[in-house]
């Protein structure tokens, strides 16, 4: 930073010019320029400095402000983006050192865990930027594709598989996969129905089984739906619907008073055609689907939905469980379910694909 001293600048006459319609070149006068007289260190006390006027200084004596280092770095990056041959950056003698540098702090999933931790704080740190697909824990597929014994995976040729739009890497039947989860623990089992007792009646198409009870003494009431209309515009991310429910026959002994602003619980059944598709895919015979069985569970609330977490022994049918007690549409399949399906898959290519989806190599198969 330079400070300059100044002298009085020449002034022109204040008399107005007479009107002249013939334009002429202006009279050449002496040229003036600014030049530094001496360098002064800038400080809070140097604000009283002045500028110097010189009539003989040349343009080369004019002060020039050197560009900051950050601007040089940005210019270097811009030049690097030019087509090849525009600049040579291989010569270290011409390279200007950068004012800042970066340091690699992580390369593997273990490094990420070490940085952000395993607790809730680390999760909240990345939840705004993570797609949820687990890409940061993905591992590369071993490079065995060049082997003479490599047998590529044949993808299933059906509409159901293509609709998933999976992004599968190049792997084969013998490709080694890591972090494949173990089979989930068996928590339910079926047995024969009790020999004694009243005959059980089921109305699976109209009402859930008796054990699907919200809170005693209240039961699930089948309310007919008269009309449904959508309140939001087509294509809205969050859709809102208006339902007209008929509660005329709701039992009065329940003591429930339906008021504006109140809350109700919804227990919708799965569509019968979807339930049949699952039975067909699992190969369950028709005579077994609605046959009465004894269901035994080791713990949890299922299949009561609102019940306490404990072991149970209930009399039901497989059709009732799939229709009223299983969420088969709103949630995507989990890794334990895919691992269980892989265990019982007959085709080798389908078994390998299911195992790949549960492995570390297939962690980002569902990412967009």
C-alpha positions as CSV (number, residue, x, y, z in Angstrom):
1,X,0.0,0.0,0.0
2,X,1.5,3.4,-1.0
3,X,0.4,6.9,0.0
4,X,0.9,9.9,-2.3
5,X,1.1,13.7,-1.8
6,X,-0.9,16.0,-4.0
7,X,-0.6,19.5,-5.3
8,X,-3.2,21.8,-6.6
9,X,-4.6,20.6,-9.9
10,X,-4.9,23.1,-12.8
11,X,-8.4,24.4,-13.3
12,X,-10.2,25.7,-16.4
13,X,-11.9,28.9,-16.8
14,X,-15.5,29.1,-15.5
15,X,-16.5,31.2,-18.5
16,X,-18.9,29.2,-20.7
17,X,-17.7,28.2,-24.2
18,X,-19.2,30.1,-27.0
19,X,-21.4,27.9,-29.2
20,X,-19.4,26.3,-32.0
21,X,-21.1,23.9,-34.3
22,X,-17.8,23.0,-36.0
23,X,-16.2,20.2,-33.9
24,X,-12.4,20.5,-33.5
25,X,-9.7,18.4,-31.9
26,X,-9.0,19.6,-28.3
27,X,-5.8,21.5,-27.7
28,X,-3.0,19.2,-26.6
29,X,-1.9,20.1,-23.1
30,X,0.7,18.8,-20.7
31,X,0.1,15.2,-19.5
32,X,-0.1,14.5,-15.8
33,X,0.3,11.3,-13.9
34,X,0.6,10.1,-10.3
35,X,3.7,8.6,-8.9
36,X,4.8,7.6,-5.4
37,X,7.3,9.8,-3.6
38,X,8.2,7.3,-0.9
39,X,6.8,4.1,0.7
40,X,4.9,4.6,3.9
41,X,3.9,1.7,6.2
42,X,0.2,1.6,6.6
43,X,-1.0,2.0,10.2
44,X,-3.9,3.5,12.0
45,X,-1.9,6.7,12.5
46,X,-1.0,7.1,8.8
47,X,-4.4,8.3,7.7
48,X,-3.2,11.9,7.4
49,X,-0.9,11.1,4.4
50,X,-1.4,13.0,1.1
51,X,-0.8,12.5,-2.6
52,X,2.0,14.1,-4.7
53,X,1.4,15.5,-8.1
54,X,4.0,15.1,-10.8
55,X,4.0,16.4,-14.4
56,X,7.0,14.3,-15.6
57,X,6.1,10.9,-14.3
58,X,5.5,8.1,-16.8
59,X,2.9,5.4,-16.8
60,X,5.6,2.9,-15.7
61,X,5.9,4.7,-12.4
62,X,2.2,4.3,-11.6
63,X,1.6,2.0,-8.6
64,X,0.3,-1.4,-9.3
65,X,-1.5,-3.6,-6.7
66,X,-0.2,-7.1,-6.7
67,X,-3.0,-9.7,-7.0
68,X,-3.7,-11.7,-3.8
69,X,-2.6,-15.3,-3.5
70,X,-6.1,-16.6,-3.4
71,X,-6.8,-14.9,-6.8
72,X,-3.8,-16.5,-8.3
73,X,-4.9,-19.9,-7.1
74,X,-8.3,-19.4,-8.7
75,X,-6.7,-18.3,-12.0
76,X,-4.5,-21.4,-12.0
77,X,-7.6,-23.6,-11.6
78,X,-9.3,-21.7,-14.4
79,X,-6.3,-22.2,-16.8
80,X,-6.2,-25.9,-15.9
81,X,-9.7,-26.3,-17.3
82,X,-8.6,-24.9,-20.7
83,X,-8.1,-27.4,-23.6
84,X,-4.9,-29.4,-23.6
85,X,-1.8,-27.7,-24.7
86,X,-2.9,-24.3,-23.4
87,X,-0.6,-24.4,-20.4
88,X,2.0,-26.7,-18.9
89,X,1.8,-27.5,-15.2
90,X,4.4,-30.3,-15.2
91,X,7.3,-27.9,-14.6
92,X,7.6,-27.6,-10.8
93,X,9.7,-24.5,-11.2
94,X,6.8,-22.6,-12.7
95,X,4.3,-23.9,-10.1
96,X,3.2,-21.4,-7.5
97,X,2.7,-22.8,-4.0
98,X,-0.8,-22.8,-2.7
99,X,-1.7,-20.9,0.4
100,X,-3.8,-23.8,1.8
101,X,-3.7,-27.6,1.6
102,X,-6.0,-30.6,2.3
103,X,-5.3,-33.8,4.2
104,X,-6.9,-37.2,3.7
105,X,-8.6,-38.2,6.9
106,X,-10.7,-41.2,5.8
107,X,-10.6,-43.9,3.1
108,X,-12.6,-46.8,4.5
109,X,-16.0,-47.3,6.3
110,X,-14.0,-47.8,9.5
111,X,-12.5,-44.3,9.1
112,X,-15.9,-42.8,8.7
113,X,-17.1,-44.5,11.9
114,X,-14.0,-43.3,13.7
115,X,-14.7,-39.7,12.6
116,X,-18.5,-39.4,13.2
117,X,-18.8,-42.1,15.9
118,X,-21.3,-44.8,16.4
119,X,-23.8,-42.8,18.5
120,X,-26.8,-40.7,17.7
121,X,-24.7,-37.6,17.1
122,X,-23.0,-39.1,14.1
123,X,-26.3,-40.2,12.6
124,X,-27.8,-36.7,12.9
125,X,-24.6,-35.3,11.3
126,X,-25.0,-37.1,8.0
127,X,-28.8,-37.8,7.8
128,X,-29.2,-34.5,5.8
129,X,-26.8,-35.7,3.1
130,X,-27.2,-39.5,3.1
131,X,-29.6,-41.2,0.7
132,X,-30.1,-44.0,3.2
133,X,-28.9,-46.7,0.9
134,X,-25.7,-47.3,2.8
135,X,-23.3,-46.3,0.0
136,X,-20.6,-45.3,2.5
137,X,-20.5,-49.0,3.7
138,X,-20.3,-50.4,0.2
139,X,-17.4,-52.6,-0.7
140,X,-16.1,-53.3,-4.2
141,X,-16.7,-56.5,-6.0
142,X,-13.6,-58.7,-6.2
143,X,-12.1,-58.5,-9.7
144,X,-12.6,-62.1,-10.8
145,X,-14.3,-61.2,-14.0
146,X,-11.2,-61.9,-16.0
147,X,-10.9,-65.4,-14.7
148,X,-11.4,-68.2,-17.2
149,X,-13.8,-69.9,-14.7
150,X,-16.0,-66.8,-14.4
151,X,-19.7,-67.5,-14.9
152,X,-21.7,-64.3,-15.1
153,X,-25.1,-63.9,-13.5
154,X,-28.1,-64.3,-15.8
155,X,-30.7,-61.7,-14.8
156,X,-34.3,-62.9,-14.5
157,X,-36.4,-62.1,-17.6
158,X,-39.7,-61.0,-16.1
159,X,-41.5,-57.8,-15.6
160,X,-41.4,-58.0,-11.8
161,X,-37.6,-58.0,-11.7
162,X,-37.3,-55.2,-14.3
163,X,-39.7,-53.0,-12.4
164,X,-37.2,-52.9,-9.4
165,X,-34.7,-51.1,-11.6
166,X,-31.8,-52.6,-9.6
167,X,-28.2,-51.4,-10.3
168,X,-26.3,-54.6,-10.1
169,X,-22.6,-54.8,-10.4
170,X,-20.7,-57.3,-12.5
171,X,-20.4,-60.4,-10.5
172,X,-20.6,-64.2,-11.0
173,X,-21.9,-67.3,-9.4
174,X,-18.6,-67.9,-7.6
175,X,-18.0,-64.2,-6.6
176,X,-17.1,-64.0,-2.9
177,X,-19.5,-61.7,-1.1
178,X,-18.9,-60.2,2.4
179,X,-21.1,-59.2,5.3
180,X,-23.9,-61.4,4.2
181,X,-26.2,-61.5,7.3
182,X,-27.1,-64.8,9.0
183,X,-30.5,-66.3,8.7
184,X,-33.0,-64.5,11.0
185,X,-34.1,-66.3,14.1
186,X,-37.3,-68.4,13.9
187,X,-39.9,-66.6,16.0
188,X,-43.2,-68.3,14.8
189,X,-44.3,-71.8,14.1
190,X,-47.5,-73.6,13.0
191,X,-49.1,-76.6,14.5
192,X,-52.4,-78.5,14.3
193,X,-55.5,-76.9,15.7
194,X,-56.9,-78.0,19.1
195,X,-59.0,-81.2,19.0
196,X,-61.6,-79.9,21.4
197,X,-63.5,-76.6,21.6
198,X,-66.1,-74.8,19.6
199,X,-65.9,-74.7,15.9
200,X,-64.2,-71.5,14.7
201,X,-65.8,-69.2,12.2
202,X,-63.9,-66.7,10.1
203,X,-65.1,-63.8,8.0
204,X,-61.7,-62.8,6.6
205,X,-63.3,-60.9,3.7
206,X,-65.2,-58.6,6.0
207,X,-63.7,-58.5,9.5
208,X,-60.3,-59.2,11.1
209,X,-59.8,-62.0,13.6
210,X,-60.8,-61.5,17.2
211,X,-57.3,-61.2,18.5
212,X,-56.7,-58.1,16.4
213,X,-58.2,-55.9,19.1
214,X,-57.2,-52.2,19.7
215,X,-57.8,-51.9,23.5
216,X,-60.4,-53.9,25.4
217,X,-63.3,-53.6,25.5
218,X,-63.2,-52.0,22.0
219,X,-63.2,-54.1,18.9
220,X,-62.4,-53.3,15.3
221,X,-65.6,-52.0,13.7
222,X,-66.2,-52.5,10.0
223,X,-67.3,-49.0,8.7
224,X,-68.5,-48.9,5.1
225,X,-66.8,-46.3,2.9
226,X,-69.4,-44.3,1.0
227,X,-67.2,-41.8,-0.9
228,X,-63.5,-40.9,-1.2
229,X,-62.1,-37.8,-2.8
230,X,-58.6,-36.3,-3.1
231,X,-58.1,-32.9,-1.6
232,X,-54.6,-32.2,-3.1
233,X,-53.7,-31.6,-6.7
234,X,-52.5,-34.5,-8.9
235,X,-48.8,-35.1,-8.5
236,X,-48.5,-33.7,-5.0
237,X,-45.7,-35.2,-2.9
238,X,-48.0,-35.4,0.2
239,X,-51.5,-36.5,-0.8
240,X,-54.6,-35.8,1.3
241,X,-57.9,-37.6,1.0
242,X,-61.4,-37.1,2.4
243,X,-63.2,-40.3,3.4
244,X,-66.9,-40.6,4.2
245,X,-67.4,-43.4,6.7
246,X,-70.7,-44.8,7.8
247,X,-70.8,-45.3,11.6
248,X,-74.6,-45.7,12.0
249,X,-74.4,-49.2,13.3
250,X,-71.5,-48.6,15.7
251,X,-72.4,-50.2,19.1
252,X,-73.7,-47.6,21.6
253,X,-72.4,-49.6,24.6
254,X,-68.9,-48.6,23.5
255,X,-69.4,-45.1,24.9
256,X,-67.5,-43.6,22.0
257,X,-68.5,-40.1,20.8
258,X,-67.1,-39.2,17.4
259,X,-66.3,-35.4,17.4
260,X,-64.6,-33.1,14.9
261,X,-60.9,-33.2,15.5
262,X,-60.9,-36.6,17.1
263,X,-58.6,-39.5,16.1
264,X,-59.5,-42.9,14.9
265,X,-57.3,-46.0,14.1
266,X,-57.4,-47.6,10.7
267,X,-56.9,-51.3,10.1
268,X,-57.2,-51.9,6.4
269,X,-56.9,-55.4,4.9
270,X,-54.6,-56.3,2.1
271,X,-56.2,-56.8,-1.3
272,X,-57.3,-60.5,-1.9
273,X,-55.6,-60.7,-5.2
274,X,-52.3,-59.6,-3.7
275,X,-52.7,-62.3,-0.9
276,X,-53.3,-64.9,-3.6
277,X,-50.2,-63.8,-5.5
278,X,-48.1,-64.3,-2.4
279,X,-49.5,-67.8,-1.8
280,X,-48.8,-68.7,-5.5
281,X,-45.3,-67.4,-5.3
282,X,-44.6,-69.3,-2.1
283,X,-46.2,-72.5,-3.5
284,X,-48.8,-72.8,-0.7
285,X,-51.5,-75.3,-1.7
286,X,-55.0,-74.0,-2.0
287,X,-56.4,-76.4,0.7
288,X,-53.8,-75.1,3.2
289,X,-54.4,-71.4,2.8
290,X,-57.7,-71.2,4.7
291,X,-57.1,-74.2,7.0
292,X,-57.3,-73.6,10.7
293,X,-53.9,-73.9,12.5
294,X,-52.3,-73.1,15.8
295,X,-49.9,-70.2,15.7
296,X,-47.1,-70.0,18.3
297,X,-44.9,-67.0,18.7
298,X,-41.8,-66.5,20.9
299,X,-42.5,-62.8,21.7
300,X,-43.4,-59.4,20.4
301,X,-46.8,-57.9,19.6
302,X,-47.5,-59.7,16.3
303,X,-50.0,-60.7,15.2
304,X,-52.2,-58.7,17.6
305,X,-50.9,-55.3,16.3
306,X,-51.9,-53.4,19.5
307,X,-51.3,-56.2,22.1
308,X,-48.5,-56.5,24.7
309,X,-45.1,-57.9,23.8
310,X,-45.2,-61.6,25.0
311,X,-45.3,-65.1,23.7
312,X,-48.6,-66.2,22.3
313,X,-50.5,-69.3,21.1
314,X,-53.5,-68.4,18.8
315,X,-55.9,-70.2,16.5
316,X,-56.0,-68.7,13.1
317,X,-55.5,-69.3,9.4
318,X,-52.7,-68.4,7.0
319,X,-55.1,-66.3,5.0
320,X,-56.1,-64.2,8.1
321,X,-52.4,-63.5,8.9
322,X,-51.6,-62.3,5.3
323,X,-54.9,-60.3,5.0
324,X,-55.1,-58.5,8.3
325,X,-51.8,-58.9,10.2
326,X,-49.0,-58.4,7.6
327,X,-47.8,-55.2,6.0
328,X,-47.0,-56.3,2.5
329,X,-47.3,-53.0,0.5
330,X,-46.1,-49.9,2.4
331,X,-42.6,-51.1,3.5
332,X,-39.7,-52.3,1.3
333,X,-38.3,-55.7,2.0
334,X,-35.6,-55.8,4.6
335,X,-32.2,-57.6,4.5
336,X,-33.4,-60.5,6.8
337,X,-36.3,-61.1,4.5
338,X,-34.1,-61.1,1.4
339,X,-31.7,-63.4,3.2
340,X,-34.5,-65.8,4.0
341,X,-35.7,-65.8,0.4
342,X,-32.2,-66.5,-0.8
343,X,-32.0,-69.6,1.5
344,X,-35.0,-71.2,-0.2
345,X,-34.4,-70.0,-3.8
346,X,-34.1,-72.9,-6.2
347,X,-32.5,-71.1,-9.2
348,X,-28.8,-70.4,-8.6
349,X,-28.8,-67.0,-10.3
350,X,-31.7,-65.8,-8.2
351,X,-30.1,-67.1,-5.0
352,X,-26.9,-65.2,-5.8
353,X,-28.8,-62.0,-6.6
354,X,-30.6,-62.1,-3.3
355,X,-27.4,-62.7,-1.4
356,X,-25.8,-59.8,-3.3
357,X,-28.5,-57.5,-2.3
358,X,-27.8,-58.3,1.4
359,X,-24.0,-58.1,1.1
360,X,-21.6,-55.2,1.5
361,X,-21.0,-55.2,-2.3
362,X,-24.7,-54.7,-3.1
363,X,-25.3,-52.0,-0.5
364,X,-26.1,-49.3,-3.1
365,X,-28.2,-51.4,-5.5
366,X,-31.3,-49.5,-4.7
367,X,-29.7,-46.0,-4.8
368,X,-30.9,-43.6,-7.4
